[in-house]
Amino acid sequence: MAAAVGGSTVNRRAGFRAHALIAAAVVLSAALTGCATATAASPDAIAERADAVGIAPELVYTTDVDGYDLAPQSVGPTGGIGISATWFNNSTGAMLTIRTEPGELTAASCASTPLWEGPDEPVTCAEEQGVWHRVGGDVHEYVAQRGDAQIWVTGSSNALPEHLLQAANAARVPSDAELERLFSDLPAAPAGPVERGELPENGDGAPIDPSGPGG
């Protein structure tokens, strides 16, 4: 009887450990899934930050590639209303940049648009994994289409084409945390007008600044 009781205890312990491992795996899987599907920031939150620096809210996108970190000081407007941002690989020194603009890229415009890093190179263009792959000489670029926004991905300092492809496929509207990081080096509100003194009622409109001690 003792042996039977001991065996039952061992079985219960083994069953408990198995249950604990399964539960831990479920929690880890849920956590990983949550990270991969982070909720996009609200349109109002994006507009608040984007409008302050002249970027169209609908063109605010980010990306993520293993080994690359965003350089917040690189983030800013481009092409009038788009956003530009660069990620840096500390191990290799490689850099990848995304630039956004409105509109839809076609096969014709894909091939006729000069490469950012090789404007004089003839361009060949083909679809690859759901994005446009543009090649000219040794230069590779990728363009992802997200609704009415184009996300152009370019590389420098020997950035690998597969990393550029990953960046294009990962292009997305930022989450709240990503939005905060993306705009962390930019002003949170538009710059106010510069005070120029009082304008005279007559004359050429030159400002009247208060006189100092010297008159």
BAFI-3210 file (N, C-alpha, C; in Angstrom, 3 decimals, decimal comma, padded with zeros to 6 digits):
// residues 215
n [1|2|3|4|5|6|7|8|9|10|11|12|13|14|15|16|17|18|19|20|21|22|23|24|25|26|27|28|29|30|31|32|33|34|35|36|37|38|39|40|41|42|43|44|45|46|47|48|49|50|51|52|53|54|55|56|57|58|59|60|61|62|63|64|65|66|67|68|69|70|71|72|73|74|75|76|77|78|79|80|81|82|83|84|85|86|87|88|89|90|91|92|93|94|95|96|97|98|99|100|101|102|103|104|105|106|107|108|109|110|111|112|113|114|115|116|117|118|119|120|121|122|123|124|125|126|127|128|129|130|131|132|133|134|135|136|137|138|139|140|141|142|143|144|145|146|147|148|149|150|151|152|153|154|155|156|157|158|159|160|161|162|163|164|165|166|167|168|169|170|171|172|173|174|175|176|177|178|179|180|181|182|183|184|185|186|187|188|189|190|191|192|193|194|195|196|197|198|199|200|201|202|203|204|205|206|207|208|209|210|211|212|213|214|215]
n.u [000,828|001,956|003,821|002,131|000,878|003,097|003,759|001,495|001,793|004,105|003,153|001,211|002,842|004,368|002,363|001,558|003,864|003,965|001,588|002,202|004,308|003,006|001,194|002,981|004,094|001,872|001,401|003,806|003,589|001,324|002,291|004,302|002,775|001,243|003,208|003,855|001,602|001,014|-001,167|-002,090|-001,339|-003,781|-005,560|-005,854|-003,809|-001,564|-001,875|-001,607|001,146|002,335|001,281|002,487|005,002|004,705|004,160|002,180|-000,390|-001,367|000,790|002,595|004,717|006,417|009,076|010,735|013,635|015,653|018,558|018,886|018,607|016,444|017,370|016,592|017,189|017,290|014,785|012,253|010,458|009,924|010,033|007,999|005,426|005,820|007,375|010,658|013,010|015,739|017,414|019,977|022,654|024,505|026,505|027,464|027,521|025,823|023,093|019,610|016,912|013,655|011,278|008,365|005,586|002,676|000,333|000,272|002,436|003,242|004,006|005,201|005,927|007,564|009,815|010,665|011,348|014,130|016,776|017,338|019,898|021,365|021,056|021,689|021,645|020,253|017,002|015,621|012,606|010,627|008,083|008,315|007,728|005,369|006,078|007,618|010,642|013,435|016,164|019,402|022,402|024,572|022,819|020,058|016,604|013,490|009,936|007,063|003,534|000,981|-002,192|-002,971|-000,412|003,059|005,914|009,179|012,189|015,537|019,091|022,358|025,946|026,641|024,292|022,363|020,503|018,468|017,820|016,722|014,478|013,133|012,562|010,802|008,642|007,877|006,869|004,656|001,839|002,693|002,712|001,532|003,807|005,829|005,294|005,855|008,603|009,425|008,941|010,423|012,590|011,661|009,808|006,927|004,885|003,780|006,109|005,867|004,954|007,571|008,342|008,306|008,189|006,157|004,072|004,207|001,624|001,865|004,072|006,727|006,142|008,054|009,179|008,774|011,039|011,609|013,588|016,952|019,218|021,048|019,591]
n.v [-001,198|001,246|001,623|002,027|004,395|006,098|005,991|007,194|009,760|010,607|010,605|012,604|014,815|014,895|015,378|017,909|019,438|019,247|020,543|023,087|023,813|023,885|025,944|028,076|028,208|028,983|031,554|032,841|032,653|034,220|036,663|037,161|037,267|039,492|041,487|041,397|042,273|044,927|047,533|050,083|053,567|056,102|057,985|060,676|061,027|060,633|062,715|064,933|064,972|064,867|067,069|069,177|069,396|069,593|067,254|064,982|063,308|060,840|059,794|058,903|056,506|053,580|051,174|047,982|046,207|043,487|044,099|046,715|050,083|052,821|056,119|058,825|061,518|061,646|061,788|063,421|065,824|065,119|065,635|067,499|066,683|064,155|061,603|061,022|058,688|057,132|054,068|052,511|050,200|049,103|047,202|046,709|049,148|049,731|051,403|052,027|053,622|055,003|056,589|058,418|058,959|060,310|058,522|056,001|053,457|052,346|049,785|051,098|053,656|052,803|051,791|054,054|056,009|057,578|055,982|056,507|056,329|055,958|057,754|057,912|055,399|052,875|051,539|048,513|046,819|044,871|042,809|041,596|039,473|040,862|043,547|046,292|045,740|047,461|047,808|048,918|048,676|048,056|048,865|048,608|049,033|049,212|049,315|049,716|049,451|050,985|051,317|054,489|055,339|055,421|053,663|054,134|052,374|052,617|051,932|052,331|052,442|049,742|048,282|045,348|043,852|042,060|043,006|045,461|044,595|043,311|045,559|046,933|045,130|045,162|047,663|049,925|051,554|053,436|052,241|053,552|053,718|053,509|055,761|057,812|057,401|057,824|060,540|061,746|063,484|065,730|068,849|069,181|070,862|073,372|075,917|079,128|082,496|084,899|087,454|090,779|093,374|096,396|097,387|100,355|102,823|104,384|104,823|102,601|100,270|099,086|097,377|098,665|098,620|098,536|101,164|100,880|101,396|103,100|104,606]
n.w [000,000|000,774|-001,216|-003,327|-002,590|-002,613|-005,335|-006,387|-005,382|-006,679|-009,302|-009,131|-008,609|-010,930|-012,767|-011,900|-012,405|-015,198|-015,851|-014,885|-016,579|-019,043|-018,566|-018,190|-020,725|-022,217|-021,162|-021,905|-024,692|-025,120|-024,275|-026,144|-028,451|-027,886|-027,972|-030,644|-031,852|-031,117|-030,187|-032,429|-032,122|-031,373|-033,911|-033,131|-031,228|-032,810|-034,656|-033,002|-032,374|-034,916|-036,392|-035,122|-036,188|-038,874|-040,313|-042,144|-040,494|-041,463|-042,719|-040,909|-039,958|-038,695|-038,112|-037,574|-037,008|-036,207|-034,307|-035,053|-033,993|-033,382|-034,293|-032,693|-033,219|-035,923|-036,948|-038,766|-040,854|-044,365|-047,887|-047,869|-046,536|-045,533|-043,390|-042,155|-040,987|-039,294|-038,636|-036,713|-036,759|-034,204|-034,099|-036,694|-037,951|-039,986|-041,623|-041,923|-043,559|-043,431|-045,505|-046,051|-048,250|-049,923|-052,058|-054,692|-055,702|-058,917|-061,370|-063,498|-062,460|-060,432|-061,742|-063,096|-061,275|-059,832|-057,972|-054,482|-053,339|-055,584|-057,958|-060,672|-061,681|-063,807|-063,233|-062,102|-061,382|-059,218|-057,737|-054,422|-051,874|-051,238|-051,354|-053,181|-054,893|-055,655|-057,805|-058,674|-060,132|-057,507|-055,622|-053,478|-052,906|-051,143|-051,293|-049,467|-049,548|-047,846|-047,558|-048,687|-048,472|-049,165|-048,172|-048,230|-048,225|-047,592|-047,625|-046,088|-045,601|-045,970|-045,402|-045,293|-047,982|-047,172|-044,670|-045,258|-046,615|-044,523|-042,963|-044,649|-044,805|-042,159|-041,746|-040,228|-038,598|-035,762|-032,325|-029,145|-027,472|-029,393|-030,900|-029,075|-028,754|-031,390|-031,830|-029,878|-029,981|-031,121|-031,221|-029,109|-029,620|-031,949|-032,913|-031,462|-032,567|-033,141|-030,911|-031,902|-031,030|-030,791|-033,492|-035,379|-035,984|-038,254|-041,075|-042,220|-041,025|-039,415|-036,510|-033,185|-030,843|-027,346|-025,910|-024,800|-021,965|-023,203|-024,957]
ca.u [000,000|002,864|004,414|001,090|000,728|004,272|003,636|000,459|002,358|005,012|002,354|000,589|003,878|004,712|001,256|001,598|004,962|003,564|000,577|002,885|005,073|002,053|000,679|004,042|004,230|000,729|001,642|004,872|003,057|000,433|003,112|004,964|001,749|000,891|004,270|003,878|000,396|000,767|-002,232|-001,623|-001,754|-005,011|-005,333|-005,704|-002,481|-000,592|-002,049|-001,084|002,599|002,728|000,922|003,405|006,237|004,390|004,068|000,804|-000,594|-001,579|002,082|003,469|004,956|007,670|009,427|011,523|014,513|016,568|019,915|018,866|017,947|016,048|018,106|015,523|017,609|017,159|013,371|011,798|009,656|010,605|009,157|006,864|004,502|006,148|008,285|011,907|013,615|016,854|017,790|021,418|023,136|025,714|027,529|028,032|027,558|024,873|021,931|018,473|016,058|012,342|010,707|006,981|004,950|001,345|000,193|000,446|003,503|002,882|005,174|005,856|006,591|008,609|011,013|011,091|011,804|015,549|017,134|017,790|021,349|022,008|020,133|022,064|021,584|018,976|016,283|014,726|011,625|009,843|007,434|008,972|007,100|004,333|006,584|008,400|012,098|014,058|017,598|020,197|023,791|024,658|021,905|018,750|015,597|012,195|008,813|005,848|002,316|000,039|-003,290|-002,544|000,938|004,219|007,032|010,401|013,251|016,870|020,166|023,684|027,000|026,588|023,080|022,054|019,185|017,454|017,396|015,831|013,222|012,469|012,045|009,640|007,537|007,485|006,370|003,345|001,481|003,319|001,940|001,745|005,205|006,649|005,050|006,609|010,017|009,647|008,909|011,042|013,575|010,984|008,945|005,592|003,916|004,346|006,808|005,038|005,527|008,644|007,957|009,112|007,875|004,904|004,094|003,705|000,434|002,262|005,440|006,949|005,755|009,162|008,816|009,331|011,560|011,888|014,955|017,770|019,802|021,794|018,684]
ca.v [000,000|002,387|001,822|002,578|005,788|006,814|006,131|008,185|011,080|010,942|010,920|013,908|015,833|014,976|016,048|019,325|020,079|019,346|021,601|024,373|024,114|024,262|027,275|029,042|028,337|029,770|032,941|033,360|032,803|035,372|037,869|037,380|037,676|040,873|042,360|041,419|042,915|046,102|048,378|051,344|054,785|056,672|059,064|061,957|061,072|060,797|064,059|065,916|065,060|065,094|068,424|070,139|069,528|069,667|065,930|064,519|062,171|059,583|059,335|058,545|055,063|053,148|049,803|047,297|045,168|043,015|044,622|048,140|050,967|054,113|057,326|059,842|062,796|061,567|061,848|064,747|065,850|064,950|065,750|068,371|066,223|062,804|061,448|060,316|058,208|056,228|053,087|052,288|048,937|049,414|046,177|046,774|050,518|049,873|052,247|051,942|054,804|054,980|057,881|058,185|059,951|059,862|058,012|054,569|053,146|051,393|049,173|052,105|054,673|052,126|051,689|055,359|056,874|057,345|055,457|057,531|056,205|055,794|058,436|057,768|053,986|052,391|050,826|047,397|046,796|043,644|042,562|040,580|039,313|041,860|044,920|046,529|045,661|048,278|047,534|049,620|048,381|047,394|049,556|047,987|049,783|048,537|050,226|049,071|050,239|050,842|052,209|055,526|055,767|054,656|053,675|053,833|051,907|052,655|051,576|052,897|051,818|048,288|047,634|044,189|043,907|041,341|043,866|046,457|043,892|043,143|046,867|047,239|044,271|045,493|049,045|049,945|052,716|053,181|052,147|054,720|053,746|053,779|057,157|058,627|057,253|058,386|062,006|062,175|064,546|066,793|069,648|068,641|071,881|074,283|077,088|080,325|083,629|085,631|088,805|091,764|094,719|096,957|097,972|101,730|103,026|104,999|104,511|101,390|099,080|098,509|097,235|099,622|097,921|099,465|101,666|100,447|102,505|104,004|105,365]
ca.w [000,000|000,844|-002,535|-004,185|-002,224|-003,119|-006,777|-006,659|-005,089|-007,779|-010,481|-008,935|-008,753|-012,352|-013,432|-011,536|-013,151|-016,609|-015,930|-014,689|-017,791|-020,088|-018,225|-018,454|-022,179|-022,691|-020,772|-022,756|-026,047|-025,129|-024,163|-027,432|-029,404|-027,573|-028,462|-032,101|-032,351|-030,285|-030,732|-033,010|-031,429|-031,922|-034,882|-032,447|-030,613|-033,897|-035,217|-032,049|-032,506|-036,313|-036,805|-034,491|-036,973|-040,293|-040,942|-042,278|-039,588|-042,184|-043,246|-039,783|-039,901|-038,085|-038,470|-036,553|-037,543|-035,171|-034,375|-035,407|-033,032|-033,915|-033,910|-032,627|-033,797|-037,383|-037,318|-039,161|-042,086|-045,640|-049,046|-047,599|-045,494|-045,095|-042,259|-042,412|-039,747|-039,555|-037,610|-036,749|-036,209|-033,456|-034,324|-038,044|-038,461|-041,087|-041,350|-042,832|-043,428|-044,076|-045,899|-046,486|-049,116|-050,331|-053,412|-054,931|-056,646|-059,966|-061,998|-064,333|-061,631|-059,665|-062,568|-063,613|-060,185|-059,533|-056,657|-053,549|-053,166|-056,888|-058,867|-062,080|-062,063|-064,355|-062,173|-062,370|-060,299|-059,166|-056,453|-053,605|-050,552|-051,009|-051,472|-054,387|-054,752|-056,692|-057,867|-059,669|-059,790|-056,208|-054,712|-053,286|-052,177|-051,054|-051,071|-048,987|-049,716|-046,733|-047,924|-049,624|-048,092|-049,606|-047,226|-048,961|-047,328|-048,214|-046,704|-046,299|-044,785|-046,164|-044,890|-046,120|-048,620|-046,402|-043,573|-045,853|-046,885|-043,225|-042,558|-045,484|-044,398|-040,787|-041,686|-039,592|-037,777|-034,462|-031,089|-028,295|-027,048|-030,570|-031,265|-028,132|-029,104|-032,717|-031,774|-028,621|-030,196|-031,858|-030,355|-028,911|-030,028|-032,957|-032,390|-031,485|-033,303|-032,474|-030,511|-032,618|-030,580|-031,272|-034,827|-035,384|-036,795|-039,511|-041,478|-043,000|-040,281|-038,667|-035,101|-032,228|-029,674|-026,250|-025,864|-023,672|-021,187|-024,051|-025,827]
c.u [000,860|003,447|003,395|000,882|001,873|004,197|002,605|000,970|003,274|004,230|001,713|001,600|004,258|003,610|001,236|002,671|004,584|002,544|001,223|003,651|004,153|001,520|001,709|004,193|003,099|000,926|002,699|004,375|002,151|001,211|003,777|003,961|001,346|001,921|004,204|002,677|000,033|-000,250|-001,660|-002,132|-002,997|-004,677|-005,133|-004,317|-001,406|-000,661|-001,459|000,424|003,023|002,452|001,902|004,660|005,974|004,378|002,605|000,601|-000,736|-000,299|003,071|003,548|006,285|007,962|010,279|012,327|015,491|017,973|020,003|018,081|017,617|016,973|017,111|015,898|017,486|015,732|012,966|010,968|010,522|009,594|007,930|006,009|004,803|007,061|009,516|012,503|014,669|017,114|019,253|021,759|024,474|026,842|028,231|028,195|026,583|023,685|020,836|017,525|014,719|011,926|009,313|006,498|003,591|001,365|000,435|001,514|003,009|004,160|005,940|006,597|007,693|009,909|011,538|011,620|013,263|015,742|017,647|019,306|022,096|021,179|020,455|021,974|020,237|018,307|015,483|013,833|010,812|009,195|008,140|008,340|006,122|004,795|007,338|009,885|012,723|015,579|018,231|021,661|023,838|023,684|020,547|017,847|014,306|011,116|007,597|004,665|001,385|-001,111|-002,828|-001,152|001,995|005,314|008,268|011,500|014,569|017,911|021,456|024,653|026,865|025,410|022,688|020,655|018,108|016,963|016,446|014,467|012,441|011,831|010,797|008,429|007,009|006,914|004,928|003,099|002,028|002,307|002,186|003,208|006,126|006,501|005,849|008,100|010,328|009,764|009,632|012,044|012,985|010,085|007,538|004,506|004,564|005,038|005,916|005,693|006,583|008,161|008,889|008,832|006,563|005,070|003,524|002,490|000,778|003,688|005,517|006,659|006,886|008,794|009,474|009,763|011,845|013,348|015,676|018,339|020,512|020,912|018,324]
c.v [001,244|002,691|002,457|004,053|006,621|007,025|007,158|009,588|011,540|011,351|012,288|015,030|016,020|015,700|017,533|020,058|020,258|020,465|022,977|024,780|024,558|025,665|028,350|029,272|029,178|031,237|033,571|033,590|034,021|036,662|038,186|037,849|039,115|041,847|042,506|042,161|044,109|047,003|049,692|052,515|055,358|057,769|060,422|062,107|061,299|062,214|065,120|066,089|065,434|066,526|069,463|070,369|069,470|068,349|065,522|063,290|060,834|059,036|058,993|057,026|054,798|051,737|049,207|046,195|044,782|043,575|046,103|048,932|052,298|055,212|058,468|061,167|062,812|061,796|063,279|064,677|065,666|065,083|066,595|067,899|064,824|062,801|060,665|059,912|057,161|055,333|052,707|050,951|049,183|048,425|046,343|048,192|050,761|050,730|051,964|053,094|054,549|056,417|057,605|059,312|059,417|059,292|056,517|054,357|052,097|050,787|050,202|053,128|054,072|052,096|053,047|056,300|056,576|056,785|056,576|057,522|056,002|056,432|058,271|056,327|053,659|051,458|049,659|047,225|045,513|043,516|041,417|040,581|040,452|043,301|045,050|046,464|046,379|048,076|048,354|049,447|047,567|047,977|048,844|048,935|048,972|049,578|049,400|050,012|049,939|051,825|053,196|056,046|054,825|054,783|053,191|053,471|051,875|052,311|052,284|052,201|050,298|047,615|046,494|044,297|043,187|042,141|044,964|045,836|043,678|044,459|047,228|046,410|044,608|046,900|049,060|051,290|052,463|053,015|053,416|054,842|054,077|055,224|058,088|058,582|057,959|059,906|062,571|063,308|065,732|067,591|069,076|069,625|072,783|075,460|078,310|081,440|084,344|087,035|089,823|093,188|095,209|097,568|099,387|101,859|103,597|104,575|103,183|100,118|098,433|098,430|098,262|098,838|098,915|099,899|101,151|101,656|103,529|104,806|104,612]
c.w [000,000|-000,514|-003,468|-003,891|-002,747|-004,609|-007,156|-006,439|-006,200|-009,017|-010,367|-009,134|-010,220|-013,127|-013,144|-012,315|-014,612|-016,794|-015,808|-015,936|-018,916|-019,837|-018,520|-019,945|-022,753|-022,378|-021,652|-024,163|-026,143|-025,066|-025,484|-028,468|-029,170|-028,080|-029,968|-032,662|-031,468|-030,976|-031,245|-032,186|-032,114|-032,943|-034,218|-031,828|-031,672|-034,451|-034,308|-032,195|-033,925|-036,757|-036,267|-035,324|-038,477|-041,028|-041,000|-041,383|-040,299|-042,805|-042,139|-039,674|-039,199|-038,566|-037,370|-037,211|-036,443|-035,382|-034,688|-034,364|-033,696|-033,403|-033,872|-033,265|-035,314|-037,844|-037,661|-040,426|-043,327|-046,770|-048,814|-046,443|-044,984|-043,880|-042,715|-041,078|-040,083|-038,348|-037,814|-036,100|-035,525|-033,711|-035,661|-038,569|-039,599|-040,654|-042,376|-042,517|-044,092|-044,376|-046,433|-047,382|-049,535|-051,746|-053,496|-055,993|-057,639|-060,544|-062,830|-063,483|-060,778|-060,451|-063,023|-062,532|-059,846|-058,122|-055,771|-053,436|-054,479|-057,968|-060,342|-062,568|-062,715|-063,339|-062,739|-061,140|-060,369|-057,793|-055,734|-052,213|-050,233|-051,056|-052,799|-054,062|-055,944|-056,636|-058,975|-059,327|-058,503|-055,183|-054,688|-052,498|-052,168|-050,773|-050,651|-049,191|-048,549|-046,978|-048,978|-049,304|-048,661|-048,541|-047,966|-047,974|-048,097|-047,162|-047,056|-045,369|-044,779|-045,459|-045,838|-046,730|-047,813|-045,199|-044,078|-046,145|-045,588|-042,780|-043,350|-045,062|-043,010|-040,658|-041,191|-038,921|-036,373|-033,334|-030,274|-027,880|-028,221|-031,019|-030,363|-028,443|-030,418|-032,662|-030,547|-028,789|-030,953|-030,912|-030,290|-029,316|-031,055|-032,287|-032,523|-032,265|-032,469|-032,147|-031,168|-032,148|-031,169|-032,656|-034,775|-036,284|-038,157|-039,856|-042,186|-042,229|-039,528|-037,199|-034,236|-030,998|-028,589|-026,252|-024,632|-022,932|-022,062|-024,999|-027,060]
res [m|a|a|a|v|g|g|s|t|v|n|r|r|a|g|f|r|a|h|a|l|i|a|a|a|v|v|l|s|a|a|l|t|g|c|a|t|a|t|a|a|s|p|d|a|i|a|e|r|a|d|a|v|g|i|a|p|e|l|v|y|t|t|d|v|d|g|y|d|l|a|p|q|s|v|g|p|t|g|g|i|g|i|s|a|t|w|f|n|n|s|t|g|a|m|l|t|i|r|t|e|p|g|e|l|t|a|a|s|c|a|s|t|p|l|w|e|g|p|d|e|p|v|t|c|a|e|e|q|g|v|w|h|r|v|g|g|d|v|h|e|y|v|a|q|r|g|d|a|q|i|w|v|t|g|s|s|n|a|l|p|e|h|l|l|q|a|a|n|a|a|r|v|p|s|d|a|e|l|e|r|l|f|s|d|l|p|a|a|p|a|g|p|v|e|r|g|e|l|p|e|n|g|d|g|a|p|i|d|p|s|g|p|g|g]
***
